[in-house]
Amino acid sequence: MGFEMTSGVSGDSTNGFYVAMQWIRETTPANRINVPIDGIAAGRFRSLENAFDASFDRMRTAIDRQVSAGRTS
């Protein structure tokens, strides 16, 4: 079992960076799951790296929930 994680970050160094979109998909043929931009991934970040780190932390939480709920192949 594996997951593909995709994140899109936008913004600039003057106004800050933000997570514009994020989703996960099992590496087996499966539909993608849009992950809400909330919690740690919400808001503006000082650097591009911080925004991506927050997004991937949020997506890992979503994956943990999918696995715990038994909603994986």
C-alpha positions in Angstrom: 0.0 0.0 0.0 1.3 3.4 -0.9 0.0 6.9 -1.4 0.8 9.7 -3.9 0.7 13.1 -2.3 0.3 16.3 -4.4 0.5 19.8 -3.1 0.3 23.2 -4.8 1.7 26.3 -3.1 1.3 29.9 -4.3 2.4 33.3 -3.1 5.6 35.3 -2.8 8.2 36.3 -0.2 6.6 39.7 0.3 3.1 38.5 1.1 3.8 35.0 2.3 3.1 31.6 0.8 -0.1 29.5 1.1 -1.3 26.1 0.3 -3.5 26.4 -2.8 -4.5 22.7 -3.2 -3.6 19.3 -1.9 -4.8 15.8 -2.5 -3.8 12.2 -2.0 -4.3 9.0 -4.0 -3.5 5.4 -3.4 -0.8 4.1 -5.7 -3.2 1.3 -6.7 -5.9 2.3 -9.1 -8.1 4.5 -6.9 -9.8 7.9 -6.9 -8.0 10.9 -5.5 -9.1 12.3 -2.2 -9.1 16.0 -1.8 -7.6 17.0 1.5 -9.1 20.1 3.2 -6.6 23.0 3.6 -7.1 23.4 7.3 -5.3 22.9 10.6 -1.6 23.0 10.1 -1.9 23.8 6.4 -4.1 26.9 6.8 -2.7 30.4 6.7 0.4 32.1 5.3 4.0 30.9 5.6 7.3 32.8 5.5 8.9 30.4 3.1 7.9 28.1 0.3 9.5 25.2 2.2 7.4 25.9 5.3 4.2 25.9 3.2 5.1 22.5 1.6 6.1 21.0 5.0 2.7 22.0 6.5 0.8 20.7 3.5 2.6 17.3 3.6 2.1 17.1 7.4 -1.7 17.6 6.8 -1.8 15.0 4.0 0.0 12.4 6.2 -2.7 13.0 8.8 -5.4 12.3 6.1 -3.6 9.1 5.1 -3.4 7.9 8.7 -7.2 8.5 9.0 -7.8 6.5 5.7 -5.7 3.6 6.9 -7.3 3.6 10.4 -10.8 3.6 8.9 -9.9 0.7 6.7 -10.6 2.7 3.5 -7.6 1.5 1.6 -7.0 -1.3 -0.9 
